[in-house]
Amino acid sequence: MGRGGEVPGGATVNSFTDHRVAVNLRVGGVAAQAPMTVQRCDNLRTAFPGFDRLMSSLGAEIADAPA
């Protein structure tokens, strides 16, 4: 994180197919100043099926990244 708790964002990060990591990275992306791409989140749909809908209701823009 940058000074003062700022999250710069603007990066591509890998969840390594760990749904817990994917959730944390996507939540962190909401606070980021620039968009973030979180890779390998397919298992999140199984572990927390309503997560993307919940994040969208909070104002997050969630979209599948191109392969």
N, C-alpha and C positions, 0 to 999 in steps of 0.2 A: 504494500500500500504506500501511497505517496504521503508526503507530509500532511498533517492535520486529518488523517484518516480518509483521504480522498482515494477513490479507486479509479485509476486511469482507464482501464479497459482497453479496447482496441486490439485484443489479442485472440488467438485461437488456442484453446486449451483442451486437454484430453481427459475424459473421465475414467479412462481405462476400464470401461464397462462396469464400474462400481456405481450403483444407483445412489449411494450416499454421497459420493463425490459429485455426481451429476447434479443432485439437488443443491448442494452447497455452491457449486460453480454458477448455476443458473440464478440462485438468489443473489449471489454477489454481483452477477451481471446487471441486475436491476439497479444497483447502486453505482454502477460504472458510468464514467463520463462519456465513454465511447462504446459502441456495440461490441459484444463479445460473442465468439462462436465456441460452443461446447460440443466436442466430438464424442461419438460413441455413447449415446444416451438411449439407444433402443430399449434396453432393459428397464428403463424408467417407466415405460408404459405398462409393464407387468408389475413392478414393485409399487407404483403409486399411480394408478390409471388416471386419476383426475388432476394430476399435478399441473399439466400445461393449462388446463381450463382455470384452475385456481390462480395460477400466476397471471394469466390474461385478465382475470377479474380484478387483479391488483394493478393493472396497467402495464404489465410486461408484454413485450412483443416476442413471442416464441415461434420459431419457424425451423423446419428441418433444413440442415445445411446440405448443400449438394455433396454427393459422394466423390 
